[in-house]
Amino acid sequence: MILVVGDIVDDIGVRPLGVVNPASDTISEIRMTPGGSAANVAAWLGHLGADVRFVGRCGADGVARHVAALEAYRVDPRISGDPVLPTATIVLTLDDAADRTMYVDRAANTTLTAADLPSDVWDDVTWLHLTGYSFFDDGVRPLVLDLITVAKSRGVGVSIDPSSLGFLEAAGRATVLDWLAEADLVFPNEDEQRFLELSGDGVVLKRGADGATFRGSEIPAERAEVVDTTGAGDAFCAGFLAVWTNTQEVESALQSGAQTAARCVAARGARPIA
């Protein structure tokens, strides 16, 4: 069982269908889809057939909707509802290259605490996956640091996706390296790796259109018609972990990550198409 803890979000994706008209109207394709880096990883893991449990927090009125969305991928979701704050929202604007700029309101994600983890959350868990967004949040950081400590005491593997270069730079390299010190695997992209300068055999480098590298092995990206890059890194992590946690085969895990990321970028939204 893979335990994923972290953000759950309502993504609002905006793709202009013509020239953007500043201070006026632009005809666009706008879609709201379930998102959140950690929840996306859980969804892809479940879709790929892995046993996965997700813990997160959203607005009270969004619990049933987000539980159902993850259960559709055979995830075991443990989602609590905040009675005051709404579900986190991200507005994503897509450019001509299908890359995105994100405007983030973390909302209910900021109130996730140990009280939101049920007593049986560690049952059958062999791996823990976390994302950087939880570490950047002063209120949530103590929880995820404690989860790493518990995982290590149980012999559970730990992986972390650093998630956001801007937040990494704001936190500072030394601080972030301290957060990552106990991780068995870290999944930086190239910009994050240039900043962090990670070393060791636990660095799985995501290189986007140039593929990925791990432990001296390098694979190219899978061919895909890119529609939306949102969630591609999450999909890669899920594809990699779905194989790695069973076989620890480097090439197979990298290939699985690349194939899953290619499926993600070929469609709108950050999660698998049912």
C-alpha positions as a printed NumPy array, in Angstrom:
array([[  0.   ,   0.   ,   0.   ],
       [  1.276,   3.456,  -0.964],
       [  0.185,   6.286,   1.338],
       [ -0.038,   9.722,  -0.294],
       [ -0.624,  12.75 ,   1.924],
       [ -1.085,  16.316,   0.742],
       [ -3.002,  18.759,  -1.384],
       [ -6.392,  18.375,  -2.985],
       [ -7.548,  21.181,  -5.276],
       [-10.177,  22.34 ,  -7.722],
       [ -8.255,  23.205, -10.903],
       [ -9.762,  25.83 , -13.182],
       [ -7.972,  25.546, -16.511],
       [ -8.182,  28.477, -18.93 ],
       [ -7.085,  27.998, -22.563],
       [ -7.499,  31.105, -24.739],
       [ -8.916,  30.254, -28.162],
       [ -7.489,  33.323, -29.816],
       [ -5.419,  36.405, -29.187],
       [ -5.626,  37.535, -25.548],
       [ -7.264,  40.937, -25.25 ],
       [ -5.933,  42.671, -22.116],
       [ -8.586,  44.569, -20.107],
       [-11.28 ,  43.091, -22.357],
       [-12.851,  39.732, -23.323],
       [-11.047,  36.688, -24.736],
       [-12.98 ,  33.671, -25.938],
       [-11.589,  30.675, -24.053],
       [-12.097,  27.031, -23.165],
       [-12.505,  26.862, -19.37 ],
       [-12.78 ,  23.607, -17.43 ],
       [-12.89 ,  22.809, -13.705],
       [-11.308,  19.462, -12.847],
       [-10.118,  17.773,  -9.636],
       [ -6.466,  18.436,  -8.922],
       [ -3.799,  18.912,  -6.296],
       [ -0.316,  17.452,  -6.742],
       [ -0.626,  14.751,  -4.085],
       [ -4.184,  13.816,  -5.052],
       [ -3.129,  13.611,  -8.705],
       [ -0.342,  11.166,  -7.831],
       [ -2.836,   9.038,  -5.9  ],
       [ -5.291,   9.064,  -8.814],
       [ -2.66 ,   7.944, -11.315],
       [ -1.366,   5.255,  -8.929],
       [ -4.873,   3.854,  -8.512],
       [ -5.471,   4.028, -12.253],
       [ -2.276,   2.031, -12.807],
       [ -3.467,  -0.674, -10.419],
       [ -1.411,   0.172,  -7.329],
       [ -2.91 ,  -0.125,  -3.849],
       [ -3.044,   3.501,  -2.705],
       [ -4.492,   5.494,   0.177],
       [ -4.824,   9.284,   0.113],
       [ -5.172,  11.7  ,   3.028],
       [ -6.088,  15.342,   2.476],
       [ -8.463,  18.14 ,   3.415],
       [-10.925,  20.241,   1.426],
       [-13.927,  22.447,   2.061],
       [-16.777,  20.649,   3.833],
       [-19.01 ,  20.98 ,   0.777],
       [-16.394,  19.318,  -1.432],
       [-15.727,  16.131,   0.536],
       [-18.247,  13.865,  -1.189],
       [-17.242,  15.139,  -4.635],
       [-13.513,  14.62 ,  -4.097],
       [-13.985,  11.25 ,  -2.391],
       [-16.001,  10.056,  -5.392],
       [-13.426,  11.424,  -7.836],
       [-10.619,   9.424,  -6.203],
       [-12.703,   6.301,  -5.63 ],
       [-13.271,   6.252,  -9.392],
       [ -9.564,   5.39 ,  -9.67 ],
       [ -9.731,   2.755,  -6.906],
       [ -8.016,   5.015,  -4.368],
       [ -8.829,   4.646,  -0.655],
       [ -9.521,   8.348,   0.131],
       [ -9.515,   9.724,   3.668],
       [-10.621,  13.309,   3.087],
       [-11.74 ,  15.593,   5.905],
       [-13.818,  18.752,   5.467],
       [-12.981,  22.185,   6.771],
       [-16.115,  23.914,   8.137],
       [-14.799,  27.413,   7.376],
       [-12.302,  27.407,   4.521],
       [-13.272,  26.378,   0.979],
       [-11.578,  23.756,  -1.142],
       [ -8.245,  24.961,  -2.504],
       [ -8.422,  26.459,  -5.981],
       [ -5.83 ,  26.915,  -8.699],
       [ -6.481,  28.937, -11.839],
       [ -4.215,  27.697, -14.621],
       [ -3.727,  29.657, -17.822],
       [ -2.37 ,  27.641, -20.752],
       [ -0.12 ,  29.237, -23.379],
       [  0.431,  28.23 , -27.002],
       [  2.937,  25.548, -25.919],
       [  0.326,  24.055, -23.516],
       [  2.473,  25.144, -20.571],
       [  0.758,  26.754, -17.617],
       [  0.905,  29.666, -15.229],
       [ -0.816,  29.009, -11.89 ],
       [ -2.639,  31.264,  -9.449],
       [ -2.997,  29.425,  -6.144],
       [ -5.364,  29.691,  -3.175],
       [ -4.418,  26.85 ,  -0.798],
       [ -7.492,  27.392,   1.442],
       [ -8.455,  24.169,   3.286],
       [ -5.113,  22.511,   2.494],
       [ -3.538,  24.796,   5.085],
       [ -5.501,  23.234,   7.956],
       [ -4.469,  19.595,   7.488],
       [ -3.25 ,  18.227,  10.852],
       [ -2.63 ,  14.907,  12.573],
       [ -6.291,  14.916,  13.614],
       [ -7.19 ,  14.314,   9.954],
       [ -5.283,  11.022,   9.834],
       [ -7.464,   8.072,  10.861],
       [ -6.067,   5.518,  13.289],
       [ -5.691,   2.874,  10.579],
       [ -3.925,   5.111,   8.082],
       [ -0.663,   3.128,   8.317],
       [ -2.289,  -0.297,   7.865],
       [ -0.383,  -2.287,   5.209],
       [  1.578,   0.79 ,   4.096],
       [  4.998,   0.107,   2.561],
       [  5.656,   3.503,   0.954],
       [  4.892,   7.17 ,   1.758],
       [  4.767,   9.888,  -0.922],
       [  4.713,  13.615,  -0.117],
       [  4.919,  16.819,  -2.146],
       [  6.779,  20.033,  -1.471],
       [  3.611,  22.074,  -1.096],
       [  3.03 ,  20.526,   2.341],
       [  6.531,  21.506,   3.467],
       [  6.168,  25.105,   2.309],
       [  3.083,  25.551,   4.498],
       [  4.03 ,  26.496,   8.071],
       [  0.912,  24.852,   9.489],
       [  1.227,  21.543,   7.611],
       [  5.022,  21.12 ,   7.766],
       [  5.094,  19.648,  11.306],
       [  2.647,  16.962,  10.195],
       [  4.637,  15.8  ,   7.171],
       [  7.943,  15.875,   9.035],
       [  6.352,  13.683,  11.687],
       [  5.012,  11.36 ,   8.986],
       [  8.548,  10.873,   7.69 ],
       [  9.724,   9.997,  11.193],
       [  6.908,   7.473,  11.594],
       [  7.59 ,   6.001,   8.154],
       [ 11.25 ,   5.47 ,   8.975],
       [ 10.389,   3.817,  12.292],
       [  8.128,   1.405,  10.388],
       [ 10.603,   0.615,   7.617],
       [  8.397,   2.415,   5.093],
       [ 10.049,   4.007,   2.048],
       [  9.659,   7.749,   1.518],
       [  9.551,   9.819,  -1.678],
       [  9.162,  13.584,  -2.032],
       [  8.474,  15.754,  -5.08 ],
       [  9.984,  19.231,  -4.406],
       [  7.102,  20.697,  -6.465],
       [  7.8  ,  24.418,  -6.974],
       [ 11.01 ,  26.296,  -7.715],
       [  9.607,  29.619,  -6.508],
       [  8.689,  28.169,  -3.124],
       [ 12.036,  26.359,  -2.886],
       [ 13.909,  29.598,  -3.457],
       [ 11.795,  31.377,  -0.841],
       [ 12.528,  28.641,   1.732],
       [ 16.258,  28.503,   0.979],
       [ 18.43 ,  25.625,  -0.182],
       [ 19.773,  24.585,   3.222],
       [ 16.289,  24.45 ,   4.727],
       [ 14.88 ,  22.401,   1.866],
       [ 17.784,  19.959,   1.926],
       [ 17.065,  19.399,   5.598],
       [ 13.438,  18.574,   4.783],
       [ 14.549,  16.103,   2.106],
       [ 17.324,  14.453,   4.111],
       [ 15.394,  11.31 ,   5.07 ],
       [ 13.753,  10.695,   1.687],
       [ 14.663,   7.527,  -0.192],
       [ 13.673,   9.128,  -3.5  ],
       [ 13.404,  12.779,  -4.552],
       [ 11.767,  13.791,  -7.863],
       [ 13.123,  17.239,  -8.908],
       [ 12.743,  18.734, -12.345],
       [ 15.786,  20.334, -13.961],
       [ 15.19 ,  23.821, -12.556],
       [ 14.714,  22.442,  -9.048],
       [ 17.827,  20.297,  -9.358],
       [ 19.928,  23.271, -10.481],
       [ 18.84 ,  25.071,  -7.32 ],
       [ 19.074,  22.135,  -4.894],
       [ 22.157,  20.404,  -6.353],
       [ 20.991,  17.063,  -5.006],
       [ 23.368,  14.121,  -5.09 ],
       [ 23.189,  10.41 ,  -4.352],
       [ 21.361,   7.451,  -5.831],
       [ 17.9  ,   8.598,  -4.743],
       [ 17.526,  11.457,  -7.249],
       [ 15.007,  10.773, -10.022],
       [ 15.489,  13.709, -12.394],
       [ 12.436,  14.7  , -14.432],
       [ 13.605,  16.358, -17.649],
       [ 10.27 ,  17.022, -19.346],
       [ 10.51 ,  16.649, -23.119],
       [ 14.074,  15.354, -22.666],
       [ 13.011,  12.333, -20.625],
       [ 14.343,  11.329, -17.214],
       [ 17.454,   9.985, -15.5  ],
       [ 18.046,   7.804, -12.443],
       [ 21.102,   5.947, -11.164],
       [ 23.03 ,   6.397, -14.406],
       [ 20.141,   5.332, -16.637],
       [ 18.565,   7.8  , -19.04 ],
       [ 15.361,   7.387, -21.024],
       [ 13.771,   9.698, -23.601],
       [ 10.306,  11.122, -23.216],
       [  7.486,   9.195, -24.849],
       [  6.059,  10.763, -27.992],
       [  2.806,  12.609, -27.369],
       [  0.727,  15.406, -28.85 ],
       [  0.899,  17.875, -25.985],
       [ -2.469,  19.357, -25.026],
       [ -1.906,  20.316, -21.378],
       [  1.231,  19.891, -19.249],
       [ -0.681,  20.222, -15.958],
       [  0.079,  17.256, -13.707],
       [  2.725,  15.719, -15.962],
       [  5.244,  15.568, -13.115],
       [  2.644,  14.006, -10.823],
       [  1.854,  11.391, -13.449],
       [  5.561,  10.623, -13.867],
       [  5.972,  10.117, -10.106],
       [  2.991,   7.772, -10.033],
       [  4.159,   5.752, -13.006],
       [  7.637,   5.429, -11.526],
       [  6.425,   4.472,  -8.04 ],
       [  3.875,   1.963,  -9.338],
       [  6.803,  -0.084, -10.664],
       [  9.592,   0.856,  -8.254],
       [  7.685,  -0.082,  -5.092],
       [  7.182,  -3.591,  -6.492],
       [ 10.348,  -4.394,  -8.416],
       [ 12.987,  -1.669,  -7.838],
       [ 13.934,  -2.052, -11.501],
       [ 15.455,   1.21 , -12.705],
       [ 14.705,   1.024, -16.423],
       [ 11.184,  -0.306, -15.978],
       [ 10.328,   2.359, -13.425],
       [ 11.669,   5.138, -15.655],
       [  9.765,   3.821, -18.663],
       [  6.573,   3.578, -16.665],
       [  7.015,   7.158, -15.478],
       [  7.603,   8.441, -18.998],
       [  4.644,   6.539, -20.426],
       [  2.317,   7.81 , -17.714],
       [  3.467,  11.407, -18.169],
       [  2.859,  11.126, -21.926],
       [ -0.701,   9.983, -21.289],
       [ -1.213,  12.954, -18.979],
       [ -0.027,  15.68 , -21.371],
       [ -2.155,  14.306, -24.202],
       [ -5.416,  15.404, -22.531],
       [ -6.843,  18.336, -20.588],
       [ -6.547,  18.103, -16.817],
       [ -4.083,  16.475, -14.436],
       [ -5.704,  13.08 , -13.96 ],
       [ -6.37 ,   9.974, -16.066],
       [ -9.199,   9.958, -18.545],
       [-11.659,   7.322, -17.326]])
